[in-house]
Amino acid sequence: MLSTWFPNVDWEDMWVATEETLYMTGVSVVFTLVFGILLGLLLFLSSKGNLWENKLANVATSAVVNIFRSIPFIILIVLLLGFTKFLMGTVRGPNAALPSLIVGAAPFYARMVEIAFREIDKGVIEAARAMGAKTSTIIWKVLLPESMPALVSGITVTAIALVGYTAMAGVIGAGGLGTLAYLDGFQRSREDVTLMATILVLIIVFIIQFIGDNITKLLDKR
C-alpha cells in the first residue's frame, strides 16, 4: 500500500533522516533548556527591584536576546557558518546544525522563562527573602518550582519550533527530514518524498505537543 502511494520513497533513507531530525531536536532542546533558563534568570534577577538589580547587565542581556531571537533562522545559519566551522569542524551534517539551532532557540526560550518568573507572586519571593534565604535557595526552592508548568509549556513550544528549524537547516545539508525533502524530494520533483517527510515532521510535532501538555497538566497545581 505504502509503495503504491509513495513509489519514490527509500524507506531506509527516510528512517535515517527521521533519526537525524530527532537527534538534532533532542540535543538542541537540552542545551536550549539550560542556556534559556540561565539567560531568563539573568534577565529577571537583574531587572528593577529584583535580587541582582543591575541596569547595565539587564540592558546588555536583553539586547543580546532581542537581536538573536529577531534574526530569521535561515539567515542566522549563514551568519554562523564561520563559527560552526570553527566549533564543529564542518558545516554539513546534523552536528553542524546544532550551534545555529541552539543560538536561534535559546534567546526565544529565555524570554518565555523571564515571563514565567514575572508571573510568580512577588509575595512568595519577598517572604523567602525576609526569612534570610540565599539567592541560590530562592532560585531552586521558589523560582524554578513555582514556574515549572510555564517552563515546561515554553520548552514544548520551543521544541516544536526547533523541529521546524531543523527542516530549514536541511537546505544547507544539515541532514534530517529537511534535507531529504529538499534534495531528494523538491529538487528531483518527487512530491511523494516531500509529502512523506512532511507527514513524519507533523507526527514528531504532535508527539512533542502531547508529551508537553501532559507534563504541564501534572505539574500545574492550580
ZAKEVO-619939 format. One record per residue (C-alpha): y, x, z. Coordinates in pm, whole numbers, padded with zeros to 5 digits, always signed. Last residue first. Layout:
<tordos>
YXZ
...
</tordos>
This chain:
<tordos>
+02516-00399+04023
+02273-00117+04098
+02253+00009+03739
+01994+00289+03729
+01703+00077+03601
+01928-00100+03348
+02059+00232+03217
+01704+00364+03179
+01613+00055+02978
+01915+00077+02751
+01859+00448+02684
+01492+00403+02594
+01564+00114+02356
+01862+00292+02198
+01662+00610+02141
+01373+00410+01989
+01609+00214+01762
+01774+00537+01641
+01440+00702+01566
+01327+00394+01371
+01653+00395+01175
+01605+00761+01081
+01249+00680+00969
+01374+00395+00748
+01639+00622+00595
+01381+00889+00510
+01166+00620+00348
+01461+00493+00142
+01560+00842+00025
+01203+00914-00081
+01177+00574-00256
+01502+00638-00445
+01364+00944-00618
+01656+01041-00841
+01581+01415-00809
+01914+01495-00641
+01901+01184-00423
+01543+01201-00297
+01403+01552-00280
+01730+01729-00210
+01933+01461-00032
+01667+01256+00145
+01467+01567+00234
+01774+01749+00366
+01877+01451+00576
+01523+01392+00704
+01509+01732+00864
+01622+02067+00732
+01959+02234+00779
+01997+02277+00403
+02373+02236+00364
+02347+01863+00287
+02092+01826+00566
+02371+01874+00819
+02478+01518+00733
+02136+01387+00838
+02150+01591+01158
+02492+01437+01232
+02349+01088+01201
+02082+01169+01458
+02360+01321+01668
+02550+00991+01668
+02240+00825+01813
+02221+01094+02080
+02590+01038+02162
+02542+00665+02214
+02246+00735+02441
+02441+01011+02617
+02711+00756+02699
+02470+00495+02833
+02308+00760+03051
+02647+00873+03184
+02756+00513+03242
+02443+00438+03444
+02484+00771+03636
+02847+00723+03740
+02787+00669+04111
+02512+00933+04130
+02716+01200+03943
+03049+01151+04120
+02931+01093+04477
+02649+01317+04604
+02643+01596+04345
+03016+01615+04263
+03136+01528+04615
+02898+01786+04760
+03023+02054+04521
+03381+01970+04616
+03300+02012+04983
+03274+01708+05210
+03511+01705+05505
+03458+01343+05609
+03801+01257+05470
+03696+01399+05133
+03390+01173+05123
+03603+00871+05213
+03855+00966+04944
+03578+00977+04682
+03444+00635+04784
+03796+00490+04797
+03859+00613+04445
+03606+00356+04318
+03433+00521+04023
+03572+00415+03683
+03751+00747+03640
+03419+00930+03657
+03274+00726+03370
+03591+00781+03163
+03560+01157+03211
+03193+01148+03111
+03273+00947+02797
+03542+01201+02709
+03291+01483+02757
+03045+01306+02525
+03275+01349+02225
+03357+01704+02334
+02980+01786+02348
+02893+01623+02012
+03059+01842+01748
+03011+02174+01926
+02647+02082+01997
+02567+01972+01642
+02755+02266+01491
+02569+02517+01707
+02231+02344+01647
+02232+02329+01266
+02117+02689+01224
+01811+02615+01436
+01701+02338+01197
+01712+02556+00882
+01984+02738+00694
+02294+02924+00810
+02110+03230+00937
+02130+03497+01209
+02161+03233+01483
+02479+03341+01661
+02657+03544+01392
+02552+03313+01106
+02649+03008+01314
+02989+03157+01394
+03050+03228+01026
+02934+02882+00921
+03144+02714+01192
+03421+02586+00964
+03164+02454+00713
+02974+02259+00979
+03303+02128+01122
+03397+01989+00781
+03076+01781+00766
+03135+01675+01126
+03484+01535+01073
+03720+01717+01312
+03853+01485+01584
+03596+01570+01852
+03679+01939+01818
+04055+01899+01850
+04053+01640+02128
+03815+01841+02347
+04010+02164+02302
+04341+01988+02375
+04200+01815+02684
+04075+02145+02820
+04416+02308+02770
+04608+02010+02913
+04380+01990+03218
+04388+02362+03285
+04769+02368+03259
+04813+02056+03474
+04593+02176+03757
+04462+01928+04011
+04125+02063+04127
+04038+01782+04369
+04215+01496+04192
+04565+01352+04210
+04665+01449+03857
+04379+01570+03638
+04189+01895+03706
+03887+01713+03854
+03851+01469+03565
+03891+01704+03270
+03683+01973+03440
+03408+01723+03522
+03410+01597+03163
+03382+01952+03031
+03087+02026+03260
+02925+01689+03183
+02963+01745+02808
+02831+02101+02829
+02511+01994+03003
+02449+01669+02815
+02544+01829+02483
+02294+02108+02551
+02011+01860+02612
+02118+01632+02324
+02132+01931+02086
+01773+02024+02167
+01642+01672+02120
+01836+01591+01802
+01746+01914+01625
+01380+01882+01726
+01358+01512+01636
+01510+01586+01294
+01271+01876+01242
+00973+01659+01341
+01085+01392+01093
+01117+01655+00819
+00762+01775+00891
+00644+01413+00880
+00813+01356+00543
+00679+01683+00397
+00325+01576+00489
+00391+01230+00349
+00498+01354+00006
+00685+01044-00110
+00704+00991-00487
+00488+00677-00503
+00664+00493-00217
+00581+00126-00267
+00239+00185-00421
+00157+00483-00200
+00248+00272+00101
+00000+00000+00000
</tordos>
